[in-house]
Amino acid sequence: CVLKARKPPLGKRALNRRMERIDKLRRRGCTSLSGDQDDPPPLTEASLVEIANQLRGCGFAVLSSFLGSSLARTLLEGVKGLVLRPGQLGDQNERSQILRGDEIAWPEADLETPFGRALAEWQQTADKLVARLRPLLPKPGELQYVRAREPIMASKYAPGSRYIRHYDNNCEDGSSIDCNGRRLTMVHYLNDIPLDSHGCHLRLAVSQGTFDVRPQRDHLALFWADRRTPHEVLRNDGEAARYALSCWYVDIQEAPQSPATRM
């Protein structure tokens, strides 16, 4: 057994560079919205406009309070009880597990359990958010034809795992055989990664540069699923797993035969 040296915490120079990038993005409006709350109020029209502006201008947006921390804890306990399997990256082998190390499941919303009811509320809230954003992002390539969604996916990143840079939809103009219709990705974090040095950030490569989203309970990241937003999950260098729920919203004009559920 070979023990690998852990990465040291970020030095002062690296921290300063990261803060400079965050400040630059903040000046351009690419920052998280609202504050942490146990029972967040409904999003205002002004907040929706800001989310739409960030998606259009930055390629992503982050809400710091999606369902409330209490419901996020219920979802977390439910996900921990699922039977998770390694995520697939082509032919599953030792190398692909290094490139993609998450474990996933596709839970169903069984309304007879607290977890199932929480999942149903999660889906309803996410669908409503997309529906309210659609008039603000009405162009082709935005949400104009986003009328379907894939099932919710639960994920776990154990210590040492990562996911290399990729697209959720390897598509640029809608005509490639690789286009799967995914237009918008949502990632909802169910627990905290307490320190930057623990890693497991979502790293988004957008036109303004790279932006790292540190997982924090009840934060929701939204970003374009296609080639506008390459992204990766940095290696989990902490001692605790990271848990999240994800969902992909589908453009039915790009992928009319998609098995995704119509909204």
C-alpha positions in Angstrom: 0.0 0.0 0.0 1.5 3.3 -1.1 0.4 6.4 0.8 0.1 9.5 -1.4 1.1 12.8 0.0 -1.9 15.1 0.6 -2.0 18.4 -1.2 -1.0 21.2 1.2 -3.4 24.0 1.9 -3.4 26.9 -0.6 -0.5 29.2 0.0 -0.9 33.0 0.4 -0.1 33.7 -3.3 -2.6 31.0 -4.6 -5.3 32.3 -2.2 -4.7 35.9 -3.5 -5.0 34.7 -7.1 -8.3 32.9 -6.3 -9.7 36.0 -4.5 -8.7 38.2 -7.5 -10.6 35.8 -9.8 -13.7 35.9 -7.5 -13.5 39.7 -7.2 -13.4 40.0 -11.0 -16.4 37.7 -11.4 -18.2 39.6 -8.7 -17.7 42.9 -10.6 -19.1 41.2 -13.7 -22.1 39.9 -11.8 -21.1 36.3 -11.6 -21.8 35.6 -7.9 -24.2 33.6 -5.8 -27.6 35.0 -5.0 -29.4 35.3 -1.7 -28.2 34.0 1.7 -28.3 30.7 3.6 -31.8 30.2 5.2 -33.7 27.3 6.7 -36.9 28.3 4.9 -36.0 30.5 1.9 -38.7 32.9 0.6 -39.8 32.5 -3.0 -37.5 34.0 -5.6 -38.5 37.6 -6.6 -38.8 38.7 -10.1 -35.6 40.8 -9.6 -33.7 37.6 -8.5 -35.0 35.7 -11.5 -33.8 38.5 -13.8 -30.4 38.4 -12.1 -30.2 34.6 -12.6 -31.1 34.9 -16.3 -28.5 37.7 -16.7 -25.8 35.6 -15.1 -26.6 32.6 -17.2 -26.6 34.7 -20.4 -23.5 36.7 -19.5 -21.4 34.3 -17.4 -22.7 30.8 -18.4 -23.7 29.9 -14.8 -25.4 31.1 -11.7 -25.3 30.0 -8.1 -28.2 30.2 -5.6 -27.1 30.0 -2.0 -30.5 28.9 -0.7 -32.6 26.6 -2.8 -35.0 24.5 -0.6 -33.8 25.3 2.9 -31.3 23.5 5.0 -33.9 21.3 6.8 -35.1 19.8 3.5 -31.6 19.5 2.3 -30.8 17.4 5.4 -33.7 15.1 4.7 -32.5 14.6 1.1 -28.9 14.0 2.4 -30.0 11.2 4.7 -32.1 9.7 1.9 -29.2 9.7 -0.6 -26.9 8.1 2.0 -29.3 5.2 2.2 -29.3 4.6 -1.6 -27.4 1.8 -3.3 -24.9 3.7 -5.3 -22.9 2.4 -8.3 -19.8 3.8 -10.1 -20.6 6.4 -12.7 -19.9 5.3 -16.3 -17.3 6.9 -18.6 -17.2 4.8 -21.8 -16.0 1.3 -21.1 -15.8 1.0 -17.3 -12.2 0.1 -16.3 -9.6 1.1 -13.8 -8.6 4.1 -15.9 -12.1 5.4 -16.3 -12.6 5.1 -12.5 -9.7 7.4 -12.1 -11.1 9.9 -14.6 -14.6 9.7 -13.1 -14.8 8.5 -9.5 -18.3 9.4 -8.5 -21.0 6.9 -7.4 -24.5 7.5 -8.6 -28.1 6.4 -8.3 -31.5 7.4 -9.9 -33.9 7.7 -6.9 -37.7 7.6 -7.4 -40.0 9.9 -5.5 -41.9 7.4 -3.3 -44.4 9.7 -1.6 -44.8 7.2 1.3 -41.4 8.2 2.7 -39.9 11.5 3.9 -37.1 11.2 1.3 -39.6 10.5 -1.5 -41.7 13.5 -0.6 -38.6 15.7 -0.4 -37.5 14.5 -3.8 -41.0 15.3 -5.2 -40.7 18.8 -3.7 -37.2 19.2 -5.2 -38.4 18.3 -8.7 -41.4 20.6 -8.4 -39.3 23.5 -7.3 -36.7 22.9 -10.0 -39.4 22.7 -12.7 -41.0 25.9 -11.5 -37.6 27.7 -11.6 -37.0 26.6 -15.2 -40.6 27.7 -16.2 -40.1 31.1 -14.6 -36.7 31.6 -16.3 -38.0 30.6 -19.7 -39.6 34.0 -20.6 -36.3 35.7 -19.5 -34.2 33.4 -21.7 -36.4 32.9 -24.7 -33.9 32.5 -27.5 -32.9 29.3 -29.3 -30.0 27.8 -27.5 -31.4 29.2 -24.2 -34.7 27.9 -22.7 -37.1 28.4 -25.7 -37.4 24.7 -26.4 -36.5 23.3 -23.0 -39.7 21.4 -22.3 -38.4 18.1 -20.9 -36.1 16.8 -18.1 -34.2 13.7 -17.3 -34.6 11.9 -13.9 -32.9 13.2 -10.8 -29.5 11.8 -10.3 -27.9 11.4 -6.8 -24.1 11.5 -6.6 -21.4 10.8 -4.0 -17.8 11.8 -4.3 -15.8 9.9 -1.7 -12.4 11.1 -0.6 -9.9 10.8 -3.5 -12.5 10.9 -6.2 -12.8 13.4 -9.0 -14.4 13.9 -12.5 -12.2 15.2 -15.3 -13.3 18.2 -17.4 -16.2 17.4 -19.7 -19.5 18.6 -21.2 -22.9 17.3 -20.2 -23.8 17.8 -23.9 -21.0 17.6 -26.4 -22.9 19.9 -28.8 -22.3 23.3 -30.3 -24.8 23.9 -33.0 -27.5 21.2 -32.5 -26.5 19.2 -35.5 -23.9 16.8 -34.3 -24.6 13.1 -33.6 -23.2 13.8 -30.1 -26.0 16.3 -29.3 -28.2 14.8 -26.6 -30.5 17.8 -26.0 -29.3 18.7 -22.5 -29.5 22.4 -22.3 -29.4 23.3 -18.6 -27.6 21.5 -15.7 -28.7 21.8 -12.1 -26.5 20.6 -9.2 -27.9 20.9 -5.7 -25.4 20.3 -2.9 -26.6 18.5 0.2 -23.6 18.9 2.5 -20.7 21.2 3.1 -17.1 20.9 2.0 -15.8 23.1 4.9 -12.4 24.2 3.5 -11.0 25.2 0.1 -8.1 22.9 0.8 -10.5 19.9 0.9 -11.2 20.3 -2.8 -14.2 18.7 -4.5 -15.2 22.1 -6.1 -17.2 22.3 -9.2 -14.8 24.1 -11.6 -16.5 25.9 -14.4 -14.5 27.1 -17.4 -16.4 30.1 -18.7 -15.5 33.0 -21.0 -14.4 35.1 -18.1 -12.0 32.5 -16.8 -12.4 29.6 -14.3 -14.7 29.8 -11.3 -14.7 27.3 -8.5 -18.0 26.5 -6.7 -17.3 25.0 -3.2 -20.0 22.6 -2.2 -22.2 24.1 0.5 -25.4 22.7 1.8 -28.5 23.9 -0.1 -26.5 25.8 -2.7 -27.7 25.3 -6.3 -25.5 25.7 -9.3 -27.1 26.2 -12.7 -25.0 26.2 -16.0 -25.4 25.6 -19.7 -24.9 21.8 -20.3 -23.4 22.2 -23.8 -20.0 23.2 -25.0 -20.4 26.7 -23.6 -19.6 25.4 -20.1 -16.9 22.8 -19.8 -16.6 21.8 -16.2 -15.0 19.3 -13.8 -15.2 18.2 -10.2 -11.9 18.7 -8.4 -10.4 15.8 -6.4 -11.9 15.4 -2.9 -8.9 15.9 -0.7 -11.0 16.0 2.5 -12.0 13.2 4.8 -15.8 13.3 4.1 -17.8 12.5 1.0 -19.7 15.1 -1.0 -23.3 14.5 -1.8 -25.5 16.2 -4.4 -28.6 15.9 -6.6 -28.4 16.8 -10.3 -30.9 17.2 -13.1 -30.7 18.0 -16.8 -33.3 20.0 -18.7 -33.7 19.0 -22.3 -34.2 21.0 -25.5 -36.8 19.0 -27.4 -36.1 20.7 -30.7 -32.4 19.5 -30.6 -33.4 16.1 -29.3 -37.1 15.4 -30.2 -36.7 11.6 -29.6 -35.2 12.1 -26.2 -36.8 9.8 -23.6 -36.8 12.7 -21.1 -40.1 13.4 -19.3 -42.1 16.2 -20.9 -42.9 19.1 -18.6 
